[in-house]
Amino acid sequence: MTNRSSFVRNDEKTGSEMLKSIKGAARAGLVVAAIGALALPAHADTGDTAWILTATALVLFMTLPGLALFYGGLVQAKNLLSIFMQCFAIACLASLVWLVCGYSIAFGPGATGYLGGFAKSMLANVTGAPLDGQTIPEPLFFMFQMTFAIITPALIVGAFVERVNFAAVLIFSALWLVLCYAPVAHWVWGGGWLAQQGVIDFAGGIVVHTTAGISALVFALMLGRRSHFPKDMRPPHSPGFVMLGAAMLWVGWFGFNAGSALGANDGAAQAMLVTHISAATASLVWMLIEWVSFRKPTLVGIATGMVAGLATITPAAGSVGPVGAIIIGILAAGVCYAAVGLIRQRLKIDDSLDVFAVHGVGGILGSLLIPFLAAAGPLAPGLEMSTGAQFGVQLLGVAVVAVYSAIMTGAILFVIKLFIPLRVSTEDEENGLDSATHGESAYHF
């Protein structure tokens, strides 16, 4: 390292030589600076980047192993590995679909407001620079959104457990991501027509939970009931797995919601706070409802209440404060609990693990509550219209996405049925999908 005294004491160097040396060092410094600028764009914030890297891992953690364990504990022991396999395979498949075209459809520069096009397929035209208005590299934004694209079709798994054809799951998940999820993500998050209307969906009440919940309901109706439903309701084989998976979902959801602020900032902190408060409130309220109704508080019940609270706060996590989060938690538990009873007992629809009743109803409820619970009243930050007008916009967004998801899901399943069966044989269902489909067993007694 050259210091200033070496220049003063060096009798052999002339003034011009010293000047050349200094200029050379300056040019070298400029080159290094230029290389550094190429490696990390000037507008990328290292703190924001570090947080979204963490949040991305947390959201993936929600699916693997969180959702897999949560769903796996709720089914019979002979179908545990089939749940693990479906979640794992969907995670892999969705990653490639998102790379090939999903991301481009959702976040590409769409001119019509309905689709993003294919300009960013295979990450073409994507550099390390942040998108406009962001402070993280676009490849990281791609990865963060990929984890959402992974968990959304994985949520639908809960509607068809213990009886579905594995090949149909893979085909459906790929087509559904391209034809349903990606377009809706563009409408709401990609600057599409619903975003232009002013729809607010901070982290996925409409894009994730409404699409998955409605699609799950349609899938359950078209697939048909399990052979033992509803006359022989079999209890979860491992409430312990349910609790472990639920706890992982709770932790991972901080990445889901707080990460949607796309930076390490006060918005992320507020989103994390209200997410936790809503989950805790809904858990206790669901437990109390069960305790009063059946005289026993259950572990599965309190875990289900937690998921309802998380799903319902998701769209509102950027708009409400702690009091709003408590109200959302109370309503989430009460409304979703009633929805479970309605779907199972009254309508006798075999949405096996209550995807629509918890995720769908919760996401819709949270989306519609935003105008009334926004932290600063009817003109809260992020709300540019009156309470009534914002409610109308939210209702439009929920209704359009719900109808679109139902139609697209029905169409995809209809086409799949033309080529392969949607469900396994009665014999395979009775033997369990672990051995019948995958040739493996989770337990050896």
C-alpha positions in Angstrom: 0.0 0.0 0.0 1.5 3.4 -1.0 1.4 6.2 1.5 2.2 9.9 1.1 5.7 9.7 2.7 7.0 7.3 0.0 6.4 10.0 -2.6 8.2 12.6 -0.6 11.3 10.5 0.2 11.8 8.8 -3.1 14.6 10.8 -4.8 14.6 8.6 -7.9 11.1 9.6 -9.0 10.7 12.9 -10.8 7.7 15.0 -10.4 6.3 13.9 -13.8 6.8 10.2 -12.9 5.0 10.8 -9.7 2.2 12.5 -11.5 1.9 9.5 -14.0 1.8 7.1 -11.0 -1.0 9.1 -9.4 -3.0 9.2 -12.6 -2.5 5.5 -13.1 -3.8 4.8 -9.6 -6.8 7.1 -10.2 -7.6 5.3 -13.5 -7.3 1.9 -11.7 -9.6 3.2 -9.0 -12.2 4.2 -11.6 -12.0 0.8 -13.2 -12.6 -0.9 -9.8 -15.4 1.4 -9.1 -17.0 0.7 -12.5 -16.7 -3.1 -11.9 -18.3 -2.7 -8.5 -21.2 -0.7 -10.1 -21.8 -3.5 -12.6 -21.8 -6.1 -9.8 -24.2 -4.2 -7.5 -26.3 -1.4 -9.1 -26.1 1.9 -7.4 -29.7 1.9 -6.5 -29.7 -1.6 -4.8 -29.7 -1.2 -1.1 -27.7 -3.8 0.8 -29.9 -3.8 3.8 -33.1 -4.3 1.8 -31.4 -6.9 -0.3 -30.3 -8.9 2.8 -33.8 -8.8 4.3 -35.5 -10.0 1.1 -33.0 -12.8 0.7 -34.1 -13.9 4.2 -37.8 -13.4 3.5 -37.4 -15.5 0.3 -36.0 -18.4 2.3 -38.8 -18.0 4.9 -41.6 -18.2 2.3 -40.0 -21.3 0.7 -39.8 -22.7 4.3 -43.6 -22.3 4.5 -44.1 -24.9 1.7 -41.2 -27.1 2.5 -41.5 -28.4 5.1 -44.2 -26.2 6.8 -47.3 -26.8 4.6 -46.2 -30.4 3.9 -46.1 -31.2 7.6 -49.3 -29.3 8.3 -51.3 -31.1 5.6 -49.5 -34.4 6.2 -50.5 -34.6 9.8 -54.2 -34.0 8.9 -54.5 -37.1 6.6 -54.5 -40.8 7.3 -51.1 -42.4 8.0 -51.2 -44.3 4.7 -51.3 -41.0 2.7 -48.6 -39.0 4.5 -45.9 -39.5 1.9 -48.3 -38.6 -0.9 -48.8 -35.2 0.6 -45.0 -34.7 1.0 -44.5 -35.8 -2.6 -47.2 -33.5 -4.0 -45.8 -30.4 -2.1 -42.2 -31.3 -3.1 -43.0 -31.9 -6.7 -45.1 -28.8 -7.0 -42.3 -26.7 -5.6 -39.9 -28.1 -8.2 -42.3 -27.8 -11.1 -43.6 -24.3 -10.2 -40.0 -23.0 -10.0 -39.3 -24.1 -13.7 -42.7 -22.8 -14.9 -42.0 -19.5 -13.2 -38.7 -19.2 -15.0 -40.0 -20.2 -18.4 -42.9 -17.9 -18.6 -44.8 -17.4 -15.3 -42.7 -14.4 -14.1 -42.9 -12.7 -17.5 -46.7 -13.1 -17.7 -47.0 -11.7 -14.1 -44.4 -8.9 -14.1 -43.4 -8.3 -17.7 -44.1 -5.0 -19.3 -47.7 -5.7 -20.4 -49.2 -3.1 -22.7 -52.9 -4.1 -22.2 -53.1 -4.4 -18.4 -54.1 -8.0 -18.6 -50.9 -10.0 -19.4 -47.2 -9.1 -19.0 -46.2 -10.9 -22.2 -43.1 -13.0 -22.7 -40.3 -10.4 -22.9 -38.8 -11.7 -19.6 -39.2 -15.4 -20.3 -36.2 -17.4 -19.1 -35.1 -14.0 -17.4 -34.4 -12.5 -20.8 -33.8 -8.7 -20.5 -33.4 -9.1 -16.7 -30.2 -7.6 -15.2 -29.0 -7.1 -11.7 -30.5 -3.6 -11.6 -33.7 -3.0 -9.5 -37.0 -2.4 -11.1 -38.4 1.1 -11.0 -39.3 2.0 -7.5 -37.5 -0.9 -5.9 -34.2 -1.2 -4.1 -33.4 -4.9 -4.6 -31.9 -6.6 -7.6 -34.5 -7.9 -10.0 -33.2 -11.5 -9.8 -34.0 -11.4 -6.1 -37.5 -10.0 -6.8 -37.9 -12.9 -9.2 -36.9 -15.4 -6.5 -39.2 -13.8 -3.9 -42.2 -13.9 -6.2 -41.3 -17.5 -7.2 -41.8 -18.6 -3.6 -45.4 -17.2 -3.8 -45.9 -19.0 -7.1 -44.8 -22.2 -5.3 -47.0 -22.1 -2.3 -50.2 -21.0 -4.0 -50.8 -24.2 -6.0 -49.5 -26.2 -3.1 -52.3 -24.8 -1.0 -54.8 -26.4 -3.3 -53.4 -29.8 -2.4 -55.6 -29.8 0.7 -58.7 -30.1 -1.4 -57.9 -33.3 -3.1 -55.9 -35.4 -0.7 -56.2 -39.2 -0.4 -57.8 -39.7 -3.8 -56.1 -37.7 -6.5 -54.1 -39.0 -9.5 -50.5 -37.7 -9.1 -50.1 -37.1 -12.8 -53.2 -34.9 -12.8 -51.8 -32.9 -9.9 -48.6 -32.1 -11.9 -50.4 -31.2 -15.1 -53.0 -29.1 -13.3 -50.4 -27.2 -11.3 -48.4 -26.3 -14.3 -51.4 -25.1 -16.4 -53.0 -23.4 -13.4 -49.9 -21.3 -12.7 -49.7 -20.1 -16.3 -53.4 -19.6 -17.0 -54.7 -18.5 -13.6 -52.1 -17.4 -11.1 -49.8 -15.5 -13.3 -52.5 -13.4 -15.0 -54.1 -12.5 -11.7 -50.7 -11.6 -10.2 -50.2 -9.2 -13.2 -53.7 -7.6 -12.7 -53.0 -6.9 -9.0 -49.2 -6.7 -8.5 -47.8 -6.2 -12.0 -49.5 -2.9 -12.7 -52.4 -4.5 -14.5 -56.0 -3.3 -14.7 -57.1 -4.1 -11.1 -54.0 -2.2 -9.8 -55.1 0.7 -12.0 -58.5 0.6 -10.4 -56.9 0.9 -7.0 -57.2 -2.6 -5.6 -55.1 -3.1 -2.4 -53.6 -6.6 -1.8 -50.5 -6.2 0.3 -49.3 -9.8 0.3 -51.8 -12.0 -1.4 -55.4 -12.1 0.0 -56.6 -11.9 -3.6 -53.7 -13.1 -5.6 -52.9 -16.1 -3.4 -55.7 -17.0 -1.0 -58.7 -16.1 -3.2 -57.3 -17.9 -6.3 -56.3 -21.0 -4.3 -59.4 -21.1 -2.2 -61.9 -20.9 -5.1 -59.8 -23.3 -7.2 -59.7 -25.8 -4.3 -63.5 -25.6 -4.0 -64.0 -26.3 -7.7 -61.4 -29.1 -7.7 -63.1 -30.8 -4.8 -66.5 -30.6 -6.5 -65.2 -32.0 -9.8 -63.1 -34.7 -8.2 -65.9 -36.0 -5.9 -65.8 -37.1 -2.2 -63.6 -39.6 -0.6 -65.2 -43.0 -0.2 -65.6 -42.5 3.6 -66.8 -38.9 3.5 -69.0 -37.7 5.2 -70.3 -40.8 7.0 -66.9 -41.8 8.4 -64.9 -38.8 9.3 -61.4 -40.1 10.2 -59.3 -38.0 12.6 -55.9 -36.6 11.7 -53.3 -39.3 12.1 -50.7 -36.9 13.7 -51.7 -33.8 15.5 -48.1 -33.4 16.4 -47.1 -33.0 12.7 -50.0 -30.5 12.4 -48.6 -28.4 15.2 -45.0 -28.5 13.8 -46.2 -27.5 10.3 -48.4 -24.7 11.7 -45.5 -23.3 13.7 -43.3 -23.3 10.6 -46.1 -21.6 8.7 -46.3 -18.9 11.4 -42.6 -18.2 11.3 -42.4 -18.3 7.5 -45.4 -16.0 7.2 -43.3 -13.1 8.5 -41.3 -13.5 5.2 -44.6 -13.7 3.3 -46.1 -10.5 4.8 -43.2 -8.4 6.1 -41.2 -9.3 3.0 -43.9 -7.9 0.8 -42.7 -4.4 1.9 -39.7 -5.2 -0.4 -37.3 -3.6 2.0 -36.0 -3.5 5.6 -38.2 -0.5 6.6 -41.0 0.6 8.9 -43.6 -0.9 6.5 -42.0 -4.4 7.0 -41.9 -3.9 10.8 -45.6 -2.9 10.9 -46.6 -5.8 8.7 -44.7 -8.2 10.9 -46.3 -6.8 14.0 -49.9 -7.0 12.8 -49.3 -10.4 11.2 -48.3 -11.8 14.6 -51.1 -10.1 16.5 -53.8 -11.4 14.1 -52.5 -15.0 14.2 -52.3 -15.0 18.0 -55.8 -13.5 18.4 -57.4 -15.9 15.9 -55.7 -18.9 17.5 -57.2 -18.1 20.9 -60.7 -17.3 19.6 -60.8 -20.5 17.6 -59.7 -22.5 20.6 -62.4 -20.8 22.8 -65.1 -21.6 20.2 -64.2 -25.2 20.2 -63.9 -25.3 24.0 -67.4 -23.9 24.4 -68.9 -26.1 21.6 -67.2 -29.4 22.4 -65.9 -28.9 26.0 -62.3 -29.6 24.8 -59.8 -27.3 23.3 -57.8 -29.1 20.6 -54.3 -28.7 19.2 -55.6 -29.0 15.6 -58.2 -26.3 16.3 -55.8 -23.7 17.7 -53.4 -24.4 14.8 -56.2 -24.0 12.2 -57.3 -20.7 13.9 -53.7 -19.5 13.5 -53.8 -20.2 9.8 -57.1 -18.4 9.5 -55.7 -15.3 11.2 -52.6 -15.3 9.0 -54.6 -15.7 5.8 -57.0 -12.9 6.7 -54.4 -10.4 7.7 -52.3 -11.0 4.6 -54.0 -8.5 2.3 -54.4 -5.9 5.0 -50.9 -6.2 6.6 -49.8 -2.9 5.0 -52.9 -1.0 5.9 -54.0 -1.8 9.5 -52.6 -1.2 13.0 -52.6 -3.4 16.0 -56.2 -2.8 16.9 -57.2 -3.6 13.4 -55.2 -6.8 13.6 -57.1 -7.8 16.7 -60.4 -7.2 15.0 -59.3 -9.1 11.9 -58.1 -12.0 14.1 -61.5 -12.2 15.9 -63.5 -12.1 12.7 -61.1 -14.5 11.0 -61.7 -17.2 13.6 -65.4 -16.7 13.8 -66.1 -16.5 10.1 -63.7 -19.2 9.0 -64.9 -21.6 11.7 -68.5 -21.1 10.5 -67.4 -21.6 6.9 -65.8 -25.0 7.9 -69.1 -26.1 9.3 -71.1 -24.9 6.3 -68.9 -26.6 3.8 -68.5 -29.9 5.6 -71.8 -30.4 7.4 -74.4 -28.5 5.5 -73.1 -28.6 1.9 -71.1 -31.9 2.4 -68.4 -30.8 0.0 -65.2 -32.7 0.6 -62.8 -29.8 0.6 -60.7 -32.2 2.7 -58.4 -29.9 4.6 -60.6 -26.8 4.5 -58.7 -24.8 1.9 -61.6 -22.7 0.8 -63.1 -22.3 4.3 -59.8 -21.1 5.8 -57.7 -19.7 3.0 -60.3 -18.6 0.5 -62.8 -17.2 3.0 -60.0 -15.6 5.1 -58.3 -14.0 2.1 -61.7 -12.6 0.8 -62.6 -11.4 4.3 -59.3 -9.6 4.8 -59.5 -8.0 1.4 -62.9 -6.6 2.1 -62.1 -5.3 5.6 -59.3 -3.0 4.5 -61.4 0.1 3.8 -63.0 -0.1 7.3 -59.9 -0.9 9.4 -57.2 1.1 7.7 -54.9 2.6 10.4 -55.7 6.3 9.8 -59.4 5.9 8.8 -61.0 6.3 5.4 -58.0 8.2 4.0 -55.2 6.1 5.4 -51.8 6.1 3.6 -52.3 3.9 0.6 -56.0 4.6 0.3 -56.6 7.3 -2.2 -60.4 7.2 -2.1 -63.3 7.1 0.4 -64.2 4.1 2.5 -67.2 3.3 0.3 -65.4 3.7 -3.0 -62.4 1.6 -1.8 -64.8 -1.1 -0.6 -66.4 -1.1 -4.1 -63.0 -1.5 -5.7 -62.0 -4.3 -3.3 -65.3 -6.1 -3.9 -64.7 -5.8 -7.7 -61.3 -7.3 -7.3 -62.4 -10.2 -5.2 -65.4 -11.0 -7.4 -63.6 -10.9 -10.7 -60.7 -13.0 -9.4 -63.0 -15.5 -7.8 -65.1 -15.9 -11.0 -62.0 -16.1 -13.2 -60.3 -18.7 -10.9 -63.5 -20.9 -10.9 -63.9 -20.8 -14.6 -60.2 -21.4 -15.4 -59.9 -24.2 -12.9 -63.0 -25.9 -14.2 -61.7 -25.6 -17.8 -58.3 -27.0 -17.0 -59.7 -30.0 -15.1 -62.2 -30.6 -17.9 -59.4 -30.8 -20.4 -57.2 -33.0 -18.2 -60.1 -35.5 -17.8 -60.2 -36.0 -21.5 -56.8 -37.6 -21.3 -56.3 -39.0 -17.9 -58.4 -39.7 -14.8 -58.5 -37.1 -12.0 -58.6 -39.7 -9.2 -57.2 -43.1 -8.4 -59.2 -46.3 -8.3 -61.3 -47.3 -5.3 -58.9 -50.0 -4.5 -55.9 -47.6 -4.6 -57.8 -45.1 -2.4 -58.5 -47.8 0.1 -54.9 -49.1 0.2 -53.5 -45.5 0.5 -51.6 -43.4 -2.0 -48.3 -43.9 -0.4 -48.0 -47.5 -1.5 -50.5 -47.4 -4.5 -48.9 -44.4 -6.2 -45.4 -44.1 -4.8 -44.5 -47.6 -3.7 -43.4 -46.3 -0.2 -44.7 -46.3 3.3 -44.2 -43.6 6.0 -44.6 -46.1 8.8 -43.7 -49.8 9.2 -45.6 -51.4 12.0 
